[in-house]
Amino acid sequence: MVQTIQQLRLVVASPGDVQAEREIVTAVAAKIDHADLGVHLRVVRWETDSYPGFHPEGPQALIDPLLSIADADIMIGIFWKRFGKQTKSGETGTEHEINTAIEAWKKNKSPHIMLYFSTQAYAPKSKKETDQWGAVLAFKEKLEEDGQALFWNYADPSEFRKFLDEHLELYLKKQYGKKASDTTQAPAPVQAPSRHDWHPPSDAGKRGELSPCWFSLNSNFKTDGEGRWNKWGDLLVNLENAQNSDYVYLLPSRKSPQRLHEWKKLSQPQNIAEKKKIGEDFAKKFAGKRLPGFWFFKHIKAQNKERVQVYSPDYDDFLNAAANEPKTETQA
């Protein structure tokens, strides 16, 4: 039922005028993270992976260790009309990040670098804007002169999405897809059961029907999913073929021990502690594995948002087995 998946780091580098494209990278990576490839893409962006601080060399020196570009598997660089703000090194932040990736690639043939340039119409309104745009064009010309890079032009964000979707899938299939000689196939997710088989009957009307999915455990579930982990012992997960967000959690179904899924019983400290202990063991055993399950949306009225929740027969089986283990004298 499980399959080992490879975790890949994808770093995004760009000035601030292509924020829509930066968001598209995250969306496309989540969508393309599917069963055939056996990989999970972890998108790294300075605005989501850094935090405030001071450094004698300036902000870029704080960001560099967090992006860890030399250790990335893929770098995506995006430009339109801005080249970025100059750092103490004399380069702009984006220029520095892409040059770092190029140097790493020359040494190790990694990360794989994909550069995109927007050709969207634009009329500079000042010399400063003209200089920024000119710097982008100069950088592009330098890449052409060096003769080592194949970059891509796109007309607007929607075309960028189309190209990135195609290019990422082509690259990942070539590098990580199954070889023709590989006859082993991962089992397809089973047909989803009715929600009444898994949701508490009193709550089934508030929840959608279940849909098959593949997921993997988020190794940072204690920090990235701190609130739900601390309060309920829920594990944060990454979905392959469904919506990903900061609110995708693995929950016990009513097929698990009642004290570990029924909220009134689960509110008791000893039951939360038991669920968290079993959850840690489950996360350790299935780290880096690909699991089948069922997902659905639940609307959180008080917060006016949708939370994605996941059920897994493997998780329920694990909870049942652990909860039924005979306690030692010191545990009793």
Rosetta blueprint (number, residue, H / E / L):
1 M L
2 V L
3 Q E
4 T E
5 I L
6 Q E
7 Q E
8 L E
9 R E
10 L E
11 V E
12 V E
13 A E
14 S L
15 P L
16 G H
17 D H
18 V H
19 Q H
20 A H
21 E H
22 R H
23 E H
24 I H
25 V H
26 T H
27 A H
28 V H
29 A H
30 A H
31 K H
32 I H
33 D L
34 H L
35 A L
36 D L
37 L L
38 G L
39 V E
40 H E
41 L E
42 R E
43 V E
44 V E
45 R L
46 W H
47 E H
48 T H
49 D H
50 S L
51 Y L
52 P L
53 G L
54 F L
55 H L
56 P L
57 E L
58 G L
59 P H
60 Q H
61 A H
62 L H
63 I H
64 D H
65 P H
66 L H
67 L H
68 S L
69 I H
70 A H
71 D H
72 A L
73 D L
74 I E
75 M E
76 I E
77 G E
78 I E
79 F E
80 W L
81 K L
82 R L
83 F L
84 G L
85 K L
86 Q E
87 T L
88 K L
89 S L
90 G L
91 E L
92 T E
93 G H
94 T H
95 E H
96 H H
97 E H
98 I H
99 N H
100 T H
101 A H
102 I H
103 E H
104 A H
105 W H
106 K H
107 K H
108 N H
109 K L
110 S L
111 P L
112 H E
113 I E
114 M E
115 L E
116 Y E
117 F E
118 S E
119 T L
120 Q L
121 A L
122 Y L
123 A L
124 P L
125 K L
126 S L
127 K H
128 K H
129 E H
130 T H
131 D H
132 Q H
133 W H
134 G H
135 A H
136 V H
137 L H
138 A H
139 F H
140 K H
141 E H
142 K H
143 L H
144 E H
145 E H
146 D H
147 G L
148 Q L
149 A L
150 L L
151 F L
152 W E
153 N E
154 Y E
155 A L
156 D L
157 P H
158 S H
159 E H
160 F H
161 R H
162 K H
163 F H
164 L H
165 D H
166 E H
167 H H
168 L H
169 E H
170 L H
171 Y H
172 L H
173 K H
174 K H
175 Q H
176 Y H
177 G L
178 K L
179 K L
180 A L
181 S L
182 D L
183 T L
184 T L
185 Q L
186 A L
187 P L
188 A L
189 P L
190 V L
191 Q L
192 A L
193 P L
194 S L
195 R H
196 H H
197 D H
198 W L
199 H L
200 P L
201 P L
202 S L
203 D L
204 A H
205 G H
206 K H
207 R E
208 G L
209 E L
210 L L
211 S E
212 P E
213 C E
214 W E
215 F E
216 S E
217 L E
218 N L
219 S L
220 N L
221 F L
222 K L
223 T L
224 D L
225 G L
226 E H
227 G H
228 R H
229 W H
230 N H
231 K H
232 W H
233 G L
234 D L
235 L E
236 L E
237 V E
238 N E
239 L E
240 E L
241 N L
242 A L
243 Q L
244 N L
245 S L
246 D L
247 Y L
248 V E
249 Y E
250 L E
251 L L
252 P L
253 S L
254 R L
255 K L
256 S L
257 P L
258 Q H
259 R H
260 L H
261 H L
262 E L
263 W H
264 K H
265 K H
266 L H
267 S L
268 Q L
269 P H
270 Q H
271 N H
272 I H
273 A H
274 E H
275 K H
276 K H
277 K H
278 I H
279 G H
280 E H
281 D H
282 F H
283 A H
284 K H
285 K H
286 F L
287 A L
288 G L
289 K E
290 R E
291 L E
292 P E
293 G E
294 F E
295 W E
296 F E
297 F E
298 K E
299 H E
300 I E
301 K L
302 A L
303 Q L
304 N L
305 K E
306 E E
307 R E
308 V E
309 Q E
310 V E
311 Y E
312 S L
313 P H
314 D H
315 Y H
316 D H
317 D H
318 F H
319 L H
320 N H
321 A H
322 A H
323 A H
324 N L
325 E L
326 P L
327 K L
328 T L
329 E L
330 T L
331 Q L
332 A L
